[in-house]
């Protein structure tokens, strides 16, 4: 038996649920279709949820209502070698007052909450439902079919928020059937139980404060980096690898993760933690150049399905971009209903809203970042340079000190090569544009 709605959203992650919530609050009859037994069941996330102004507008008390863990007040970056490390940390007072700069979360809890808020607003949540085909009638997109179920879910417009591999965007002809491995990353994470008091004491935290730390030089030559984030009573620790580099290396993600956790600098941070689970997830890391066609007749693409992930090497932003894109997609569908026009032209307001938002503006600004991060020296020679240089500065051995500028150039010549140093940071063209953006 078929059921008719005014809009169908595929995927109850942050993008899909934000879209469904926006449309339901505007009075539309929306179906939110999720393949898991509950929203968030199949999601791996071990990081920080950055500020969501769009959801804060909907929920002025967002940080009190949403199932958040800790708010991040300290952010660190660690450059590592096999036997040394150099760490920089920022702790800002502005981070310790609402609206907070970012939070650690568990996706199953957060996604479930956000989907239920959409349901409270009037959306219909359909779980254990894998969409397998798009339905066309009279030459127009008219809905979807669900694997193993009779009938169809019908609507004049569909929002594809079904993740990085987006089967629906491919079916609609909005993206290529295959991906370039150079534009993809894979994240692996371990969850370690740890008493809250131990976390507070170890990382210098009080109340609901949190700490986020990224690591460079910890992936045994594979392009990528590490992370450690504090939850209430657990730690999320893991690695993110460029997929093409990982495949070429012949190494396994979990072997690299275990080696990372056994490194002395990291082992001290996680000592006393009890392993609870491992998980893995694909991440779109191609940035602006990976974005597919976002609008078609009767269909919009949002979230990871639209490659809305900002991997600059400074932050990894995904959920905030996904959620905001979902809100904008929802607004575009509301306008299309108002105009009764679900053609590509009628839905093009979505692209205009995106162009005016921080989603596209930031992705454009850091357009060269994914290319810069393909430089193998970032993961090998530069951590060696940073650690050896700082070790010299702090070493007291009775020998007279050298001029620091001269010493840095000497170290750079030995560890990186002055030609490489200039090519990476001083040459014009793409590198200059990247450096100027930062």
ABEGO torsion letter per residue (X at the ends): XBBBBABBBBEABAAAAAAAAAAAAAGBBBBBBBABABBGAABBBABBBBBBAAAAAABAAAAAABBBBBBBABBBBBBBBAABBBBBBBBBAAAABOBBABBBBBAAAAAAAAAAAAAAAGBBBBBGBBBABBBBBGGBBAEBBBBGBBEBBBBABBBBAAEAAGAAAAAAGABBABBBAAABBBBBBBBBBBBAAAAAAAAGBBEABBBBBBBBGAAGGBBEBBBBBBBAABBBBBBBBBAAAAAAAGBBAAAAAAAAAABAAAAAAABGBBBABBBBBBBBAAEAAABBBABBBGBBBBEAAAGBBBBAGABBBAAAAAAAAAAAAAAAAAAAAAAGBABAAAAAAAAAAAAABAAAAAAAAAAAAAAAAABAAAAAAAAAAAAAAAAAAABBAGBBBBBAAAAAAAAAAAAAEAAAAAAAAABBEAAAAAAAAX
